[in-house]
Amino acid sequence: MSQVFLLGTQRSGTTWLANIFDSHPECLHFYEPFAPAYRLLPYFPNEFEWLSPPAPALAERLRADLPRLVSHRSIFFDPVHATRRQFEREAWLMGKLEAAYRRFHIAPLRFAAQFNLLHLNRLGQKPVAYFEKGEIKVTAIKDVRLYFKAAFLAEALPDARFIHIVRHPAAVVGSMDHQLKQGRLVEIAAHIDRFVASIRAQEPLARYEPVLARVRDGHRFDQLAAYWRVANEELERQLSALRPRAFPLVYEDLATDPLARVATMFAWCGLTVPASTDAYVRASSTSRTDRRTVLDTNRVSATYYRDWVSKVSPELVASVERVCGDSPLMSRFAPYYEG
């Protein structure tokens, strides 16, 4: 069984990418198991900490624990092959349990919180998404916290593959700013004011000092733009040494021609495009219904990828240009935003 990590920053299309993999009957997907609050892998270094390989003790522990994630996908039923009705019932119960505990300011039952996390991309759809599974050939882990950990993961898991999805920084910064104002992205909210200091304190990341020097004190757009640049450039730097185990993906490419991009990506993973994925990709990239939750991936992707252009402020665009304008990653967006 092969393993694929779906990597990127917040608000870069990672959830849509995760759902595409989850829609495949031969793929078992895990949503953000490295989220610290859910304690699935509580010993793993935090998101903003650069991790140098080989770290053998940590690698051994991770190799032992990743296969055990499947046990957290269900408490009552087959964690892989539960029927639609079983999954919907368990999802309803786990949601009620977690909500009840939070209502009374009590730490939620861990098994309920972990179930809800691992299925969050499914639960965020309305109605709840259910993808039937057969013989599992690929496991996919989507997480937005691993941009300083790719080299470690590659050495610890020598058979693993990595997909890095990157989206235009103005779109990412605009979306993150909106989410932060809505009280979401709690990990980013808790750390973004310390992001520059945190990067400066880590000697392996000294190469980014020229970028950090452009960030004005307390300027949120500058901080978020630096987060985008440092995270994506470091992820690209580490993965560039892993070809052909790494697959670079531009969100705008996926949005404008999703079926072709998915076919290429799946072929790289050793998968074909089944009817279930074809149907999901078509529905999620052509729907004109209003998005009802932050995790709802239904949208008209051929226009959605650049909808941010008319929504972000000149101040935000100026910050992105100031911090990210000379990033080597920017050339990847030229076909979509120039002319």
C-alpha positions, 0 to 999 in steps of 0.5 A, spaced: 500 500 500 502 506 497 502 513 502 501 520 499 501 526 503 497 532 500 501 538 503 500 546 502 498 552 506 492 554 509 487 556 504 490 553 498 485 548 496 488 542 500 481 540 502 478 540 495 484 535 493 483 531 499 476 530 497 478 528 490 482 523 493 477 520 498 472 519 492 476 514 490 474 507 492 481 504 493 484 510 497 483 511 504 484 518 506 486 522 513 484 529 514 489 533 518 491 528 523 497 532 525 492 537 528 495 538 535 489 539 539 486 532 537 492 529 540 493 523 535 500 524 534 501 529 540 509 528 540 510 531 533 513 538 533 509 544 532 507 547 525 512 552 526 518 548 528 523 546 522 525 538 523 531 536 521 532 528 519 534 523 521 531 524 528 530 516 528 526 515 535 521 520 532 521 516 525 520 510 529 514 512 533 511 515 527 512 509 523 508 505 528 503 510 529 500 512 522 498 505 521 493 506 527 490 512 525 485 507 521 482 505 528 480 512 530 476 513 523 470 509 527 468 506 534 462 502 532 463 500 525 468 497 520 472 504 520 473 503 512 467 499 509 462 502 513 455 503 509 452 510 508 447 509 513 452 507 518 457 512 517 451 518 517 449 515 524 456 515 527 457 522 524 451 525 527 452 521 534 460 524 534 458 531 532 452 531 538 457 528 543 463 533 541 458 539 541 454 537 548 461 537 551 463 544 548 457 547 550 458 546 557 466 548 557 468 541 558 474 538 554 470 533 548 471 526 549 477 524 545 474 519 541 469 523 538 473 529 537 478 525 533 473 522 529 470 528 527 477 531 525 479 525 521 472 526 517 472 533 517 472 534 509 466 529 509 462 532 515 463 539 512 459 537 505 452 538 505 449 533 505 455 529 509 459 526 503 460 518 503 465 515 499 464 507 498 471 503 499 473 497 496 480 494 496 485 500 499 491 501 495 493 508 497 492 512 503 492 519 503 494 524 509 492 531 508 495 536 512 497 544 512 502 543 518 508 539 515 511 545 510 518 544 515 517 537 515 517 534 508 525 532 508 524 528 515 518 525 512 521 523 506 527 519 510 522 516 515 517 514 510 522 512 504 516 509 500 511 515 501 510 520 496 508 528 496 503 532 492 505 540 494 499 544 492 500 552 491 495 557 490 497 565 488 499 568 495 494 574 494 488 569 494 491 565 500 492 572 504 485 574 502 482 568 504 486 567 511 484 574 513 477 573 512 477 566 516 481 570 521 476 575 522 470 570 522 474 567 528 477 561 524 484 558 523 485 558 530 492 556 530 494 561 525 491 566 529 495 564 535 502 564 532 502 569 526 504 575 530 510 571 532 511 568 526 517 572 524 520 571 530 519 564 530 523 563 523 528 568 525 530 564 531 531 557 527 538 557 524 536 552 518 531 558 516 536 563 516 535 563 508 529 567 509 531 573 513 531 578 506 523 576 506 522 577 513 526 584 513 520 586 509 515 585 514 512 591 518 511 590 525 504 588 526 502 588 519 497 582 518 497 582 511 505 582 511 505 577 516 500 572 512 504 574 505 511 572 509 507 565 512 505 563 504 512 565 502 516 561 507 512 555 508 511 554 500 518 556 498 521 551 504 516 546 502 518 546 494 526 546 496 525 540 500 521 536 495 525 538 489 530 534 492 525 528 492 523 528 485 520 523 482 517 522 489 514 529 489 508 532 485 508 540 484 501 542 483 498 549 482 491 550 484 489 554 478 491 549 474 487 544 477 481 549 477 481 550 470 482 543 467 480 539 473 479 532 470 485 532 466 489 534 472 486 529 476 488 524 471 495 525 471 495 526 478 492 519 479 496 516 474 502 518 478 500 515 484 498 508 480 491 510 480 486 510 474 480 515 475 473 511 477 466 513 476 466 516 483 471 521 482 469 523 475 462 525 478 465 528 484 470 532 480 465 534 475 460 536 481 465 540 485 468 544 479 461 546 476 456 547 481 453 554 482 450 553 488 452 557 494 457 554 499 454 553 505 460 551 510 467 553 510 469 546 507 464 546 502 468 545 495 462 546 490 464 552 486 465 554 479 472 552 479 473 555 472 472 562 475 472 561 482 480 560 482 480 568 480 474 571 484 479 574 489 481 579 484 475 583 485 475 582 492 481 584 495 484 591 497 489 594 494 493 594 501 493 587 501 495 586 494 501 591 495 503 587 501 503 581 497 507 584 492 512 587 497 513 580 500 512 575 495 513 579 488 520 576 487 518 569 489 520 564 484 514 561 485 510 567 482 512 565 475 507 559 476 501 564 476 503 568 470 498 564 465 492 566 469 493 573 472 497 576 466 494 580 460 
